[in-house]
Amino acid sequence: MDQSSNRLYCSRQSCQAPNPLGNEICTSCQTPLLKRYLSVVGTTLDEALTNQVVANRYYVISPTLVLDTQPATPPEFTDEIPTWLKPYLRLTAYRLHIPKVYGYIPSKNSQVWLLEYESFSSQVQEKLARGEFLPPLEQVWPTATATRQLNWLLQIARLWQPLQAQGVVGTLVTPEFLRVNGPVIQLKELPFDEQAVSLQSLGQLWLSWVNEAASPIQEFLKQLAEALVNQELTSSEALVADLEQGLSQMARSQQRSYQIATLTDKGPRRSRNEDAYYQDNPDNQSSVNDQAFAIVCDGVGGHQGGEVASQSAITQLKQSLQTIQQQAPSPEILIDKLEEAVNFANDVICDQNDSQHRKAQQRMGTTVVMALAYDHEMYVTHVGDSRLYWITRYGCYQLTLDDDLASRETRLGHALYRDALQQRAAGALVQALGMTSSQTLHPTTQRVVIDEDSVFLLCSDGLSDYGLVEQYWEAEILPLLDQETDVDTVAQRLVDLANTVNGHDNVTVSLMQCFVSESQSASSVTVTRFGENQTDVELSESPSSVTSVEESSSSQPSHQGGVWLLLLIIFFVIAGVGLVYWLFPEFDESQNQWQESKERPLPERYNC
């Protein structure tokens, strides 16, 4: 085929100019070109089609990988979605790990379906352009740090229950489908389970990784995998708890600091700004205590008093988060408290609506997205369509899922997301703060482990609409990770882009930049694995600064000696009590009399 026909068209609706496939910038409008690489599932393409364009738009890199050369044009859809694709739709909430069904390539005898992933960085795209998909977990496992390895295992454990519910959990015990993009596990496919898959199979797979695990966690991983194989660990919840405990201890060898910058603007076409925000270090001083938070709210458009609702939500949430930070709760309690805070803010706004007799479209409301950095994790809670993106050197991940009609139709398995976006009122919100009582509100909270430098972008839809973040994240935000710019400059640049490229709405941008470094005070820590047979394992990130697993095992005799001493003391106490009752039987009789007096009813005047 004539290579001159292979062109990549600009993703901007107002441009869509053709460009050579190798271009990074559109020659017409000078904006970054969006390169959307798609994985082929179902029936693979013919090898002879490599380096050709099929269906007038998909450039074939390999039989299982294509590049969409017309990203601004909706793909092909069908009225009926095959049953084997439904799990992808119903697991949309796990978009960080599971690809979306993009569309299909019609052919004579079958349909070739395409899977869409989050935005890849240029270094990942260079490998994709050569036909190299994301590397298998087993390939990168031996060179990863102990913290990163535990992070990957934890992601797999957290996916077990939702994938099992959809009959595709076998994916997690099939090495070919476990792919890695930096800190994130991304699944290549979701084949249906042909037979029952248990945690024993997962334990057997993990046992094969023990020898190439980082030395600080080898013994821990071995005992964890053996517990799965021997059915001492029989639930994914218990597995997650063990891994969270181990990761929490390992993460202490790292230190995290934060810088935050937030800007808001009413935009060129709005008369007032209904957005509101809060950041917990207004002077933008770097915080090194592993805690920071930011909030962005967007008053619901078309509803009177949207600016009042967004400001009210900020006021309530700020007070709640400051209280939560002082309590040092467990992860489970923290998630509950974050959602309770959102529910409380919702009810405050709802009460205001009720007191002012606001009905239907007159009710004021707001979206919310907030991020709380706590220990080694980022907790993200949201309602509505304000978003949070997580940027690493490997990609840009949209962590939040919009609470709109398009997303709801996808989660229910009724439509592909790209298809649902074409429907009328696709972006209409299905929930926002202040519309109804908290009894019918469902805030979403998730958390990700921060084990490398990252940037978290919270924003209203004035920035996120029309794929603006996906198009510009690498050019504008990624330089923060190489310290080529600062958060204040980038925040201003993003607001300017939103006003010039989109320009239809208010815009608020909050950037949380996280720096991860090795702690100067790293020390040995002991992690107890919960189960029928509790085992103490020493974990250490740096053998030079802390005790290794092998060294800790040599100290077990002294620990066992302490246990025997305690048992000996208990024996003598019990023996002494028995001797007293044998020598002084009248003491036992007095005890019985006292017990009988306790069982007699109190005089009436003392009864409550």
C-alpha positions in Angstrom: 0.0 0.0 0.0 1.2 3.5 -0.7 2.7 4.8 2.6 1.6 8.4 1.7 -2.0 7.3 2.5 -1.1 6.6 6.1 -1.9 9.7 7.9 -2.7 10.6 11.6 -5.5 13.2 11.8 -5.6 15.9 14.5 -8.0 15.1 17.3 -9.3 18.7 17.6 -12.8 18.9 16.1 -12.0 22.3 14.6 -8.9 21.1 12.9 -8.6 17.3 12.0 -5.8 18.0 9.6 -3.8 15.0 8.3 -0.2 14.5 9.6 2.6 12.0 8.9 2.3 9.1 11.4 5.6 10.0 13.0 4.6 13.6 13.9 4.1 14.6 17.5 2.6 18.1 16.8 -0.1 18.9 14.3 1.4 20.8 11.4 -1.8 22.9 11.0 -2.8 24.0 14.5 0.4 23.2 16.4 -1.3 21.2 19.1 -0.1 17.8 20.4 -1.3 14.8 18.3 -3.4 12.3 20.2 -2.1 8.7 19.5 -4.6 6.1 20.6 -3.2 2.6 20.5 -5.8 -0.1 20.6 -5.5 -3.8 21.5 -7.3 -6.4 19.3 -9.4 -9.1 20.9 -11.7 -11.7 19.5 -10.5 -12.5 16.1 -7.0 -11.2 15.4 -6.1 -9.5 12.1 -4.3 -11.1 9.2 -0.5 -10.8 9.4 -0.6 -9.6 5.8 -2.3 -6.4 6.9 0.7 -5.2 8.9 1.6 -1.6 8.1 -1.7 -1.1 6.2 -4.8 0.9 7.1 -8.0 -1.1 7.5 -11.6 0.2 7.8 -10.2 3.5 6.4 -8.8 4.4 9.8 -6.9 1.8 11.8 -3.2 1.5 11.1 -2.2 -2.1 11.7 1.0 -2.5 13.8 0.6 -6.2 14.4 -2.3 -8.7 14.3 -3.2 -7.7 17.9 -2.3 -3.9 17.9 -3.6 -1.0 15.9 -3.4 2.8 15.9 -6.5 4.8 15.4 -5.6 7.5 12.8 -8.9 9.4 13.2 -9.3 9.8 17.0 -11.9 12.7 16.6 -14.3 10.4 14.7 -16.5 7.9 16.7 -15.7 4.3 16.0 -18.1 1.6 14.7 -20.7 0.3 17.1 -23.2 -2.5 17.1 -26.7 -2.8 18.5 -25.9 -6.0 20.3 -22.9 -6.4 22.5 -21.5 -9.9 22.7 -21.8 -11.6 26.1 -18.1 -12.1 26.5 -17.6 -8.3 26.4 -20.1 -7.5 29.1 -17.5 -7.9 32.0 -15.4 -5.1 30.5 -18.5 -2.8 30.7 -19.6 -3.8 34.2 -16.0 -3.4 35.5 -15.8 0.2 34.2 -15.2 1.4 37.7 -11.8 -0.3 37.7 -10.7 1.6 34.6 -7.2 2.0 36.1 -6.5 -1.7 35.5 -9.1 -2.8 32.9 -9.4 -1.5 29.3 -12.6 -0.1 27.9 -14.2 -1.6 24.8 -13.6 1.0 22.1 -15.5 -0.3 19.1 -15.0 -2.9 16.4 -13.7 -3.5 12.9 -16.4 -5.1 10.8 -15.2 -8.0 8.6 -16.9 -10.6 6.4 -16.7 -13.6 8.8 -16.2 -12.1 12.2 -15.9 -8.9 14.2 -12.6 -7.7 15.5 -13.1 -5.8 18.7 -10.8 -3.1 20.0 -9.8 -2.3 23.6 -8.8 1.2 24.7 -6.3 2.0 27.5 -5.4 5.1 29.4 -3.0 7.7 27.9 0.5 6.3 27.4 3.6 8.4 27.7 5.9 8.8 24.6 8.4 6.3 25.9 5.6 3.7 26.1 4.2 4.7 22.7 7.6 4.2 21.1 7.5 0.6 22.1 3.9 0.2 21.0 4.8 1.6 17.6 7.2 -1.2 17.2 4.5 -3.8 18.1 5.7 -4.2 21.7 2.7 -4.2 24.0 3.0 -3.5 27.8 5.6 -5.9 29.3 4.3 -9.0 31.2 4.6 -8.7 35.0 6.9 -11.7 35.1 9.3 -9.9 32.8 9.8 -6.8 35.0 9.3 -8.5 38.4 13.0 -9.4 39.1 14.2 -5.8 38.7 11.5 -4.1 40.8 11.9 -2.8 44.4 10.3 -4.6 47.3 7.8 -1.8 47.7 6.8 -1.9 44.0 6.4 -5.7 44.1 4.1 -5.5 47.1 2.2 -2.7 45.3 1.6 -4.9 42.3 0.5 -7.8 44.4 -1.9 -5.6 46.3 -3.5 -4.4 43.1 -4.1 -8.0 42.0 -5.6 -8.9 45.4 -8.0 -6.0 45.3 -9.2 -7.0 41.8 -9.9 -10.6 42.9 -13.4 -10.1 44.2 -14.8 -7.9 41.4 -13.3 -10.1 38.7 -14.6 -13.2 40.4 -18.1 -11.8 40.5 -17.9 -11.4 36.7 -16.5 -14.8 36.0 -13.2 -13.6 34.7 -10.9 -13.9 37.7 -8.8 -16.5 35.9 -7.1 -13.5 34.2 -5.3 -12.9 37.5 -3.6 -16.3 37.5 -2.7 -16.2 33.8 0.8 -14.5 33.4 0.1 -13.6 29.8 -2.7 -11.2 30.8 -0.9 -9.5 33.7 0.8 -6.5 32.1 2.6 -3.6 33.8 2.8 0.1 33.0 5.2 1.5 35.6 3.4 1.3 39.0 0.1 0.1 37.5 -1.1 -3.4 36.8 -3.1 -3.4 33.5 -4.9 -6.4 32.3 -4.5 -7.3 28.6 -7.8 -9.3 28.3 -10.7 -10.7 30.4 -11.4 -14.2 29.1 -14.3 -16.1 30.8 -13.3 -18.7 33.3 -13.7 -22.1 31.8 -13.5 -23.7 35.3 -13.6 -22.6 38.9 -10.6 -20.6 39.9 -9.6 -20.4 43.6 -7.0 -18.5 45.6 -5.0 -21.7 45.7 -4.1 -21.1 42.0 -3.1 -17.5 42.8 -0.8 -18.9 45.6 0.8 -21.3 43.2 1.6 -18.5 40.8 3.0 -16.3 43.5 5.2 -19.2 44.8 6.9 -19.2 41.4 7.9 -15.5 41.9 9.4 -16.0 45.3 13.0 -16.7 44.2 13.1 -13.5 42.1 11.4 -11.3 44.7 13.4 -8.6 46.3 15.3 -10.1 49.3 13.5 -8.0 52.0 10.1 -9.6 51.1 11.1 -13.1 50.0 10.2 -14.9 53.2 7.0 -12.8 53.6 5.8 -13.6 50.1 6.7 -17.3 50.5 4.6 -17.6 53.6 1.8 -15.6 52.1 1.7 -17.8 49.0 1.9 -21.0 51.0 -1.0 -19.8 53.2 -3.0 -19.5 50.0 -2.0 -22.9 48.7 -2.7 -24.6 52.0 -6.0 -22.8 52.3 -5.0 -21.0 55.5 -6.0 -17.8 53.7 -9.4 -18.4 52.1 -10.7 -14.9 51.3 -9.4 -12.1 49.2 -10.2 -9.7 52.0 -7.8 -11.4 54.3 -5.2 -11.4 51.6 -5.6 -7.7 51.0 -5.2 -7.1 54.7 -1.9 -9.0 54.9 -0.5 -7.2 51.8 -1.6 -3.8 53.1 0.1 -4.4 56.4 3.3 -5.5 54.6 3.3 -2.6 52.2 2.6 -0.1 55.0 5.8 -1.3 56.8 7.9 -1.2 53.6 6.6 2.2 52.7 8.2 3.6 55.9 11.6 3.5 54.2 10.3 6.2 51.9 9.5 9.9 52.6 6.9 11.9 50.7 6.6 15.6 50.3 4.0 17.7 48.6 3.6 21.0 46.8 0.1 22.2 45.8 -1.0 25.0 43.5 -4.7 25.8 42.7 -6.2 28.4 40.4 -9.8 29.2 39.3 -11.2 31.4 36.6 -14.8 32.2 35.4 -13.8 31.7 31.8 -14.4 33.9 28.8 -18.1 33.1 28.4 -19.5 33.0 31.9 -20.6 36.0 34.0 -19.8 34.4 37.3 -17.7 31.6 38.7 -19.6 28.7 40.3 -16.4 26.7 41.0 -14.7 26.7 44.4 -11.6 25.0 45.8 -9.4 24.5 48.9 -5.8 23.4 49.4 -4.3 22.8 52.8 -1.0 24.7 52.3 -2.1 28.1 50.9 1.5 29.4 50.9 2.6 26.4 48.7 5.2 25.4 51.2 6.4 21.8 50.7 4.9 19.5 53.3 7.0 16.5 54.4 4.6 14.8 56.8 3.0 12.4 54.3 -0.3 14.3 54.5 -1.9 16.9 52.2 -5.3 17.5 50.7 -7.1 19.5 48.1 -10.7 19.9 47.0 -12.4 21.1 43.8 -16.1 21.8 43.5 -18.1 22.9 40.5 -21.6 24.4 41.1 -24.0 22.5 38.9 -24.6 24.4 35.7 -28.1 25.7 35.1 -29.0 25.5 38.8 -29.5 28.7 40.7 -27.1 29.2 43.5 -24.4 26.9 42.2 -21.7 29.1 43.5 -23.4 29.0 47.0 -23.5 25.3 46.9 -19.8 24.9 45.9 -18.6 27.3 48.6 -20.8 25.6 51.2 -19.4 22.2 50.3 -15.8 23.5 50.6 -16.5 24.9 54.0 -17.9 21.7 55.4 -15.4 19.4 53.7 -12.4 21.5 54.8 -13.5 21.2 58.5 -14.1 17.5 58.2 -10.8 16.7 56.5 -8.8 18.7 59.1 -10.5 16.7 61.8 -9.8 13.4 60.1 -6.1 14.2 59.7 -5.8 14.6 63.5 -7.4 11.2 64.2 -5.0 8.9 62.4 -7.7 6.3 61.5 -7.1 3.0 59.8 -7.6 2.9 56.0 -11.1 1.3 56.2 -12.2 3.9 58.8 -10.6 6.7 56.8 -12.7 5.7 53.7 -15.8 5.7 55.8 -15.1 9.1 57.3 -14.3 10.6 53.9 -17.7 9.5 52.6 -19.4 10.6 55.8 -17.9 14.0 55.2 -19.3 14.2 51.7 -22.7 13.0 52.9 -22.7 15.6 55.7 -21.8 18.4 53.2 -24.6 17.1 50.9 -27.2 17.3 53.7 -26.2 20.8 54.6 -26.8 22.0 51.0 -29.9 19.9 50.8 -31.3 21.5 54.0 -30.6 24.9 52.5 -32.6 24.0 49.4 -35.4 22.7 51.5 -35.5 25.8 53.8 -35.6 28.1 50.7 -38.4 25.9 49.1 -36.2 25.2 46.0 -37.7 22.5 43.7 -36.4 20.6 40.7 -34.1 22.8 38.5 -34.2 25.6 41.1 -32.2 23.5 43.6 -28.6 24.4 44.0 -26.0 21.7 43.8 -22.3 21.0 43.2 -19.9 18.3 42.2 -16.9 17.5 44.3 -13.5 15.8 43.9 -11.1 15.7 46.8 -7.7 14.1 47.3 -6.2 13.3 50.7 -2.6 12.1 50.9 -2.3 9.9 53.9 0.8 7.9 54.7 1.9 6.1 51.4 -1.5 6.4 49.6 -3.7 8.9 47.9 -7.4 8.7 48.8 -9.7 10.1 46.2 -13.4 10.8 46.8 -15.8 12.3 44.3 -19.4 12.9 43.3 -20.3 14.3 39.9 -18.0 14.9 36.9 -15.2 16.9 38.4 -12.1 14.7 37.8 -8.8 13.5 39.2 -6.0 12.4 37.0 -2.8 10.6 38.2 0.3 11.5 36.1 3.5 9.4 36.2 6.3 9.0 33.8 4.5 6.1 32.2 1.0 7.6 31.6 -2.0 9.7 32.5 -4.7 7.8 34.4 -8.2 9.2 35.0 -9.0 7.7 38.4 -12.5 9.1 38.8 -15.5 7.9 36.8 -18.0 10.6 35.9 -21.4 10.2 37.5 -23.2 10.9 34.3 -25.6 9.0 32.0 -22.9 7.7 29.6 -21.0 6.1 32.4 -24.1 4.7 34.0 -25.2 3.1 30.7 -21.7 1.6 30.4 -21.6 0.2 33.9 -24.9 -1.5 33.4 -23.7 -3.2 30.3 -26.1 -1.4 28.0 -23.7 0.4 25.7 -20.0 0.9 24.9 -18.7 4.1 26.5 -17.8 5.8 23.2 -21.3 4.9 21.9 -23.0 6.2 25.0 -21.2 9.5 24.6 -23.0 10.0 21.3 -26.4 9.9 22.9 -28.4 13.0 23.8 -27.8 14.2 27.4 -24.9 11.8 27.7 -23.2 14.2 30.1 -26.2 14.8 32.3 -25.3 14.1 35.9 -27.0 11.3 37.8 -25.9 12.6 41.2 -24.5 15.8 42.7 -24.3 17.2 46.2 -27.5 19.0 47.4 -30.0 17.4 45.0 -31.4 14.7 47.4 -30.6 13.4 50.9 -27.5 11.4 51.6 -29.6 8.3 51.9 -29.6 8.1 48.1 -26.1 9.6 47.5 -23.3 7.2 46.6 -19.9 8.9 46.8 -17.0 6.9 45.4 -13.6 6.5 47.2 -10.6 4.8 45.9 -6.9 4.8 46.8 -3.6 4.3 45.0 -0.1 3.6 46.4 2.5 6.3 45.8 5.8 4.7 45.3 7.4 7.1 42.8 7.2 10.8 42.0 3.7 11.7 40.8 1.4 14.5 40.0 -2.3 14.5 40.9 -4.5 16.9 38.9 -8.0 17.8 40.3 -10.1 19.8 37.9 -13.6 20.9 36.9 -15.0 20.0 33.5 -13.9 23.4 32.1 -10.5 21.8 31.7 -11.4 18.1 31.2 -14.0 18.4 28.5 -13.2 17.4 24.9 -10.2 15.3 26.0 -8.0 18.4 26.7 -6.1 16.7 29.6 -5.4 13.6 27.5 -4.1 15.8 24.7 -1.8 18.1 26.8 -0.7 16.2 29.9 2.6 15.1 28.6 3.6 18.5 27.2 2.3 20.6 30.1 2.3 18.4 33.3 5.0 15.8 32.8 7.9 18.3 33.0 7.0 18.7 36.7 8.5 15.3 37.4 11.8 16.3 35.9 11.6 19.7 37.8 11.8 21.6 34.5 8.9 23.8 35.8 6.9 24.4 38.9 3.3 23.8 40.0 2.3 27.5 39.9 3.4 27.9 36.3 1.7 24.7 35.2 -1.5 25.5 37.0 -1.7 28.9 35.2 -0.8 27.3 31.9 -3.7 24.8 32.2 -6.2 27.5 33.1 -5.1 29.4 30.0 -5.4 26.3 27.8 -8.9 25.7 29.2 -10.0 29.2 28.4 -8.5 29.3 24.9 -9.1 25.7 23.6 -12.4 25.0 25.5 -13.6 28.3 26.9 -17.2 27.3 27.5 -17.2 27.1 31.3 -15.6 28.0 34.6 -12.3 26.3 35.1 -10.5 25.2 38.3 -7.2 23.4 38.5 -5.5 22.0 41.5 -2.1 20.3 41.1 -0.6 18.1 43.9 3.0 17.3 43.2 4.4 14.4 45.2 8.2 13.8 45.7 9.2 10.4 46.9 12.7 9.9 48.4 14.4 7.4 50.6 14.0 8.1 54.3 17.1 9.0 56.3 15.7 7.1 59.3 14.7 3.9 57.7 14.7 1.1 60.3 13.7 -2.5 60.7 10.0 -3.1 61.1 8.1 -6.3 62.0 5.0 -7.3 60.1 2.6 -9.8 61.6 0.7 -11.8 59.0 -2.8 -12.4 60.2 -4.1 -16.0 60.0 -4.5 -19.2 62.0 -0.7 -19.5 62.2 0.6 -16.0 62.9 4.1 -15.4 61.7 6.4 -12.5 62.4 8.6 -11.5 59.4 11.2 -8.8 59.3 10.9 -6.6 56.2 13.6 -4.1 55.2 14.0 -1.9 52.2 17.8 -1.3 52.6 20.1 -4.1 53.9 22.7 -1.5 54.8 20.5 0.5 57.1 18.1 -2.2 58.5 18.1 -5.8 59.6 17.5 -8.3 56.7 15.2 -11.3 56.8 18.0 -13.7 57.4 19.4 -11.6 60.3 16.0 -11.4 61.9 15.5 -15.2 61.8 18.6 -15.6 63.9 17.0 -13.7 66.8 14.1 -16.1 67.1 15.6 -18.2 70.1 15.5 -15.2 72.4 11.9 -14.5 71.4 10.9 -18.1 72.0 12.7 -18.0 75.4 10.5 -15.1 76.4 7.4 -17.0 75.5 8.4 -20.0 77.6 9.1 -17.8 80.6 5.6 -16.3 80.2 4.0 -19.7 80.1 6.0 -20.8 83.2 4.7 -17.8 85.2 1.1 -18.5 84.1 1.5 -22.1 85.3 2.7 -21.1 88.8 -0.1 -18.6 89.1 -2.8 -21.2 88.3 -1.1 -23.7 90.6 -1.0 -21.2 93.5 -4.7 -20.4 93.2 -5.5 -24.1 93.2 -3.4 -24.6 96.3 -5.3 -21.8 98.2 -8.7 -23.4 97.4 -7.4 -26.8 98.6 -5.9 -25.5 101.9 -8.7 -23.0 102.7 -12.1 -24.4 101.6 -13.9 -21.7 103.6 -12.7 -19.2 101.1 -14.5 -21.0 98.3 -17.7 -21.1 100.5 -17.5 -17.3 101.1 -17.1 -16.8 97.3 -20.3 -18.8 96.7 -22.2 -16.7 99.2 -21.0 -13.5 97.6 -22.1 -14.9 94.1 -25.6 -15.8 95.5 -26.0 -12.2 96.9 -25.2 -10.8 93.5 -28.0 -12.9 91.9 -30.7 -11.8 94.4 -32.8 -8.9 93.1 -32.1 -5.4 94.4 -34.6 -3.6 96.6 -37.2 -1.9 94.5 -35.9 1.6 95.2 -32.6 0.7 93.4 -34.2 -0.7 90.3 -34.1 1.5 87.2 
